[in-house]
Amino acid sequence: MEHDDRSPVATFYCASPLSAGLVVSLGDSQAHHARVKRLEPGDAVRLTNGQGVLATGVVVQLQKSALDVELGQVTRVKAPRAVHLRVPIGDRDRMLWLAEKATELGIASWQAVRFRRSASVSPRGEGPAFVEKVRARMVGALEQSGGAWLPALLPDADADHVDVDSACSRILLDVHGAPLASLLGLDATRDPVILFGPEGGLETNELESLRGSGFVAARLASTTLRFETAGIAAVAVARAINMSTEA
């Protein structure tokens, strides 16, 4: 079934395998989204499974709590160069905003890190229930952007247990570091893990411990940035450099 003459008007997330000819049933939230978009049977839509597969299809049935879509063309999308984000546990709303925007830019993984100054924040984003909120915000961002890859969500960690693959470069955002773009450009063959601290910054022993474990300081500006500003700016710089090296 091909519907190349009709452009999809909405993208929906579906964790199930996607293949041409299947009819997939989506749940309450997608059905609500479809009603808000005023979709009707026969309208073209796009599905993403967050694992590199995009599919076009048409609405075959829309009910109050279910949306059925018949799939047509299925495309596998190559994953972009990985950019891994390690964010401080901080204000929950600002963390959710950062999760949304970082997903739009295509980060590969997200981990919330508990620093000593994280404890002074209230309300802060941490724990399994908050991780589910982060995931829901990421799914919404994936649908809005039409992306193919959902970031991996790693469990919260203390500052001395940050998840970093040995093949990755370790970047610590710090106003006293070298320019981020120059560091990423010098080490373009390794995927970056970008870590930054909460409001108020890192304590001296935390900073020394991270540098001792291989993190290299890098700056985005000469001013002190809010953590969500620093996170999204760093991902944007890394993504731009990745795109230039892939071209």
Backbone torsions as a table, in degrees:
resi	resn	phi	psi	omega
1	MET	NA	118.3	-179.3
2	GLU	-117.8	139.8	177.7
3	HIS	-138.2	47.3	-176.8
4	ASP	-67.6	-15.6	-179.0
5	ASP	-81.1	-6.6	-179.6
6	ARG	-120.9	126.3	179.8
7	SER	-82.4	134.8	177.1
8	PRO	-60.5	140.9	-179.6
9	VAL	-103.3	-7.7	179.6
10	ALA	-157.4	153.4	175.7
11	THR	-117.2	136.7	-179.8
12	PHE	-124.5	143.9	177.3
13	TYR	-86.8	135.0	177.7
14	CYS	-142.0	115.1	-176.4
15	ALA	-74.2	-13.0	-178.0
16	SER	-74.7	159.0	173.9
17	PRO	-58.9	143.2	-178.4
18	LEU	-116.3	126.5	176.1
19	SER	-147.8	151.6	-175.6
20	ALA	-58.2	137.5	177.0
21	GLY	93.2	-16.2	179.2
22	LEU	-71.6	149.2	167.5
23	VAL	-108.5	116.9	-178.1
24	VAL	-108.6	143.1	179.5
25	SER	-105.8	123.8	178.3
26	LEU	-103.6	161.9	-169.7
27	GLY	-94.4	-158.2	-172.2
28	ASP	-58.5	-49.2	-174.0
29	SER	-65.4	-40.1	178.2
30	GLN	-68.0	-38.5	177.7
31	ALA	-63.3	-40.2	177.2
32	HIS	-63.2	-44.3	177.9
33	HIS	-58.8	-42.6	-179.8
34	ALA	-63.6	-38.6	178.7
35	ARG	-68.9	-38.7	176.8
36	VAL	-61.5	-38.2	178.1
37	LYS	-76.8	-3.6	-178.5
38	ARG	58.2	41.0	177.3
39	LEU	-75.5	153.2	178.5
40	GLU	-136.4	160.4	174.8
41	PRO	-51.6	133.7	-177.9
42	GLY	100.0	-16.0	179.0
43	ASP	-72.6	144.4	179.9
44	ALA	-83.5	139.1	177.2
45	VAL	-138.6	171.7	176.1
46	ARG	-125.0	143.0	175.7
47	LEU	-117.6	145.5	173.9
48	THR	-130.2	139.3	178.0
49	ASN	-101.6	2.9	178.5
50	GLY	72.7	2.5	-179.9
51	GLN	-120.8	27.8	174.5
52	GLY	94.1	11.0	-179.7
53	VAL	-119.4	128.3	173.0
54	LEU	-116.8	141.0	179.3
55	ALA	-136.8	138.1	170.9
56	THR	-93.6	156.7	-179.5
57	GLY	-168.3	-175.5	178.2
58	VAL	-129.9	147.0	175.0
59	VAL	-69.4	125.7	176.0
60	VAL	-106.7	-20.8	177.7
61	GLN	-161.0	137.0	177.0
62	LEU	-131.8	115.9	177.6
63	GLN	-117.3	180.0	-176.7
64	LYS	-60.7	-38.7	-174.8
65	SER	-122.1	14.9	-178.8
66	ALA	-153.4	145.5	176.6
67	LEU	-130.7	121.0	178.9
68	ASP	-105.5	131.1	-177.4
69	VAL	-128.5	130.0	173.8
70	GLU	-93.1	125.3	-173.6
71	LEU	-85.8	142.3	175.3
72	GLY	-111.9	-108.1	-177.2
73	GLN	-72.7	135.2	178.9
74	VAL	-119.7	131.2	-176.5
75	THR	-126.6	135.8	174.5
76	ARG	-98.1	128.1	-175.3
77	VAL	-106.8	129.1	178.1
78	LYS	-65.9	137.8	178.4
79	ALA	-67.8	138.7	175.7
80	PRO	-70.6	165.8	172.9
81	ARG	-52.0	134.8	-173.0
82	ALA	-73.6	136.3	168.5
83	VAL	-127.3	118.5	-176.2
84	HIS	-102.7	136.4	-176.0
85	LEU	-116.9	130.0	176.1
86	ARG	-120.2	106.5	-168.8
87	VAL	-105.7	151.6	177.8
88	PRO	-76.8	144.9	169.0
89	ILE	-68.6	121.3	-176.1
90	GLY	-150.0	-152.1	179.6
91	ASP	-56.7	129.1	-171.1
92	ARG	-65.0	-39.5	-178.5
93	ASP	-66.7	-38.3	179.6
94	ARG	-72.1	-32.4	174.1
95	MET	-64.6	-41.7	179.7
96	LEU	-65.2	-39.9	177.1
97	TRP	-61.1	-44.8	179.5
98	LEU	-62.7	-42.1	179.2
99	ALA	-59.9	-40.6	-179.9
100	GLU	-64.5	-50.6	-176.1
101	LYS	-70.0	-36.7	178.2
102	ALA	-65.2	-35.2	176.3
103	THR	-65.1	-41.6	177.6
104	GLU	-58.9	-34.2	179.7
105	LEU	-85.2	-7.0	171.5
106	GLY	86.9	44.6	174.5
107	ILE	-69.3	155.4	-178.7
108	ALA	-90.1	-33.7	-179.5
109	SER	-152.8	158.8	-177.5
110	TRP	-137.1	133.6	172.6
111	GLN	-141.1	131.1	176.3
112	ALA	-88.2	132.9	-174.4
113	VAL	-116.5	132.2	-178.2
114	ARG	-93.4	110.1	174.4
115	PHE	-100.3	168.0	-177.8
116	ARG	-61.7	-38.6	-179.2
117	ARG	-77.4	-8.0	173.7
118	SER	-64.2	-30.8	-175.0
119	ALA	-65.9	-21.4	-177.8
120	SER	-85.9	-3.7	-177.1
121	VAL	-90.1	136.3	175.3
122	SER	-152.3	129.7	-2.9
123	PRO	-81.9	137.2	-178.1
124	ARG	-109.0	157.7	-177.4
125	GLY	-96.3	105.4	178.4
126	GLU	-157.0	163.9	176.5
127	GLY	90.8	165.9	-176.0
128	PRO	-59.0	-38.7	-179.1
129	ALA	-65.4	-39.0	179.1
130	PHE	-70.5	-35.0	176.6
131	VAL	-57.7	-39.0	177.6
132	GLU	-65.4	-34.9	176.5
133	LYS	-67.4	-39.2	176.4
134	VAL	-61.3	-45.1	-179.5
135	ARG	-61.4	-43.7	179.4
136	ALA	-61.9	-39.8	178.6
137	ARG	-66.7	-38.0	177.7
138	MET	-65.7	-41.0	178.1
139	VAL	-61.5	-44.4	177.8
140	GLY	-60.5	-39.7	178.8
141	ALA	-67.8	-37.2	178.2
142	LEU	-64.0	-42.5	178.4
143	GLU	-64.8	-43.8	-177.4
144	GLN	-64.5	-39.0	-175.7
145	SER	-88.4	-12.2	-177.4
146	GLY	71.0	26.3	-178.4
147	GLY	-75.8	165.7	-177.2
148	ALA	-109.5	-12.9	-172.7
149	TRP	-125.5	121.5	176.2
150	LEU	-91.1	132.5	-179.5
151	PRO	-61.5	147.8	172.1
152	ALA	-75.2	133.7	179.6
153	LEU	-103.1	116.0	-179.0
154	LEU	-98.2	153.5	179.5
155	PRO	-62.5	150.7	174.9
156	ASP	-53.9	150.1	-178.2
157	ALA	-141.7	156.7	169.4
158	ASP	-78.2	165.2	-174.4
159	ALA	-61.1	-27.1	-179.3
160	ASP	-94.5	10.3	177.5
161	HIS	-132.2	37.4	178.4
162	VAL	-68.4	136.1	-178.8
163	ASP	-79.9	114.9	179.4
164	VAL	-140.3	123.4	174.6
165	ASP	-71.0	141.9	-176.7
166	SER	-62.9	-20.8	-179.0
167	ALA	-84.9	-5.2	-177.1
168	CYS	-93.4	156.3	171.4
169	SER	-87.8	146.7	-174.6
170	ARG	-109.7	116.9	-176.7
171	ILE	-117.9	126.2	176.6
172	LEU	-113.7	117.1	-179.4
173	LEU	-72.1	124.3	-176.6
174	ASP	-154.2	131.5	-175.7
175	VAL	-61.0	-19.0	-179.0
176	HIS	-94.6	3.1	-177.9
177	GLY	-85.1	179.7	175.0
178	ALA	-73.8	159.2	178.7
179	PRO	-55.9	133.4	-176.7
180	LEU	-58.4	-45.0	-177.0
181	ALA	-59.2	-38.2	-179.3
182	SER	-69.6	-39.1	178.3
183	LEU	-64.9	-44.6	179.6
184	LEU	-66.0	-36.2	178.8
185	GLY	-67.5	-33.4	179.7
186	LEU	-73.7	-23.9	-175.5
187	ASP	-124.3	49.6	-172.1
188	ALA	-72.7	-11.2	-177.7
189	THR	-85.1	-13.2	-178.2
190	ARG	-113.4	138.7	179.5
191	ASP	-71.0	135.6	-177.3
192	PRO	-85.7	141.6	165.9
193	VAL	-107.1	114.4	-174.1
194	ILE	-104.5	120.0	-177.3
195	LEU	-119.6	142.2	176.1
196	PHE	-151.4	158.9	-172.5
197	GLY	-93.8	179.0	-177.6
198	PRO	-83.4	-178.3	173.0
199	GLU	-55.7	135.7	-176.9
200	GLY	92.8	-13.4	176.0
201	GLY	80.0	-173.2	-179.6
202	LEU	-89.6	148.2	172.0
203	GLU	-75.0	157.7	-172.8
204	THR	-56.8	-43.8	-178.1
205	ASN	-69.4	-30.6	175.7
206	GLU	-67.0	-45.1	179.2
207	LEU	-60.6	-44.3	179.6
208	GLU	-65.7	-38.4	179.3
209	SER	-64.7	-43.5	180.0
210	LEU	-66.1	-40.9	177.6
211	ARG	-65.6	-36.0	177.9
212	GLY	-66.2	-25.1	179.2
213	SER	-91.1	6.7	173.0
214	GLY	108.5	0.0	178.1
215	PHE	-74.7	135.8	180.0
216	VAL	-108.6	131.2	-177.3
217	ALA	-72.2	139.2	178.3
218	ALA	-144.1	144.3	-179.3
219	ARG	-115.2	153.3	176.1
220	LEU	-103.6	-30.7	-176.5
221	ALA	-154.9	172.9	178.0
222	SER	-86.5	-4.9	178.9
223	THR	-106.2	164.1	177.2
224	THR	-85.1	122.9	-176.5
225	LEU	-98.2	149.8	169.1
226	ARG	-62.8	151.8	-171.2
227	PHE	-62.5	-36.1	-179.2
228	GLU	-72.2	-32.3	174.9
229	THR	-65.5	-45.9	179.5
230	ALA	-60.8	-43.2	-177.6
231	GLY	-62.7	-49.2	-175.7
232	ILE	-71.7	-35.0	177.8
233	ALA	-66.0	-40.5	-179.6
234	ALA	-65.2	-42.3	178.7
235	VAL	-64.6	-40.4	179.7
236	ALA	-62.9	-42.2	177.8
237	VAL	-63.3	-46.9	-179.8
238	ALA	-62.4	-41.6	-179.7
239	ARG	-66.2	-40.4	178.6
240	ALA	-63.1	-40.8	178.5
241	ILE	-67.3	-40.7	176.7
242	ASN	-58.9	-44.0	-178.8
243	MET	-64.6	-36.1	-179.5
244	SER	-70.3	-32.5	179.4
245	THR	-80.3	-22.7	178.8
246	GLU	-82.1	-22.8	-175.8
247	ALA	-65.8	NA	NA
